[in-house]
Amino acid sequence: MVAYVIVDIRVPDPAKFDSPGITLKQDDDWFYSTVVGMGCMGIVYSAVLRVRSRYWLEETRAFRPWHEVRANDFEVPDPVFRDPTLRHYEVLVNPYAVGGDSHCLVTRRTELSHAPPVSIPHLREFFPALLASVAEFASVVVHEFNEHPELTAARINTALELLSTFHASGRSSDILLLGQANDVPAYASEIAVPADRCADVVEAIFAIADDLGTQDPALFHTGPFALRFVAPSKHYLSPQYAADDPNDPFRGGTCMIEFPTLVRTRGIEDILLSYEEGLRPFGARPHFGQWNRLRGGFAHLETLYPKLRTWRSIYRGLNTSGTANNAFTWRCGLDTAP
């Protein structure tokens, strides 16, 4: 998330500021609105980022049943996603049960103090990269999923189990880079929920996926969904936004749940919409930069983003001519009259 490393947006010393025709704004509401401005706050021409030196990572993967992950990683006094020794913790989850339980690929990345004796960053993504390099292969895979949905659960399990056999270590830039796997044609939506409610949300996702499979025609998700964990943010339209109130459920961190689905999956938008709508009781926030419908407009979004009115006020002040109006702002009820 780039927002986490932005220190300031062209904030000079006010005592030395002397630019006729330009107004200097040093205001928290403006800063926390414009950093995640959704392309609506004008053109940012200068920003200061906080960076760090190159470092090394070790990555391990394990294929585990969901009930074990829930009991040992989530429902413990110190959940694994808060382990300070981990640089990254991620879980890919099969939405369908095999042998009575759903299964997961659990990835842990730990920072190393020095370069590993053997650096093997690329083997772990060999097969996804190979598939991505064959343009026609994705179409074949989708066709097989659509024509034989009864095999979906087993096929996802096989892929997750295969990936668990590859471990890696090397430069952080290599370990964190997916590479050609990013080229696989897919749609995705992403939902933010309070980290402490993540296990219950996963169970709700299983129920939604099972319900979709009983419809006529039956709809099946063509891949695992991903759980990633991030710290709270002060930026008003960040899905990880948390108020200073200690009772804010997002103060304990955010679980970002991504639903990648292969292009041309049967009922793809109905599947993604079912997750977006079905997870509303958990205060789920749709990621603005991925597929979403945002039904309910401003009234619904305001229940998810407590500072939305402040953000809209600043947006309208900067957009008096309506130049930044677009389909997104219209759906969200943010527009100003042109």
Secondary structure, DSSP 8 states (H G I E B T S, - for coil): -GGGGEEESS---TTT---TT------HHHHHHHTT-TT-S------EE------EEEEEEEEEEHHHHIIIIISSSS-GGG-TT-SEEEEEE-SS-BTTB-EEEEEEEEEESS--SS---SGGGHHHHHHHH-TTHHHHHHHHHHH-GGGHHHHHHHHHHHHTT--EEEEHHHHT--GGGGGS-EEEEEEEEEGGGHHHHHHHHHHHHHHHHTSSS-----S-EEEEEE--B--TTSTTB--S-TT-GGGG-EEEEEEEEETT-TTHHHHHHHHHHHTGGGT-EE-TTSS---TTHHHHHHHH-TTHHHHHHHHHHH-TT-TT--HHHHHTT-----
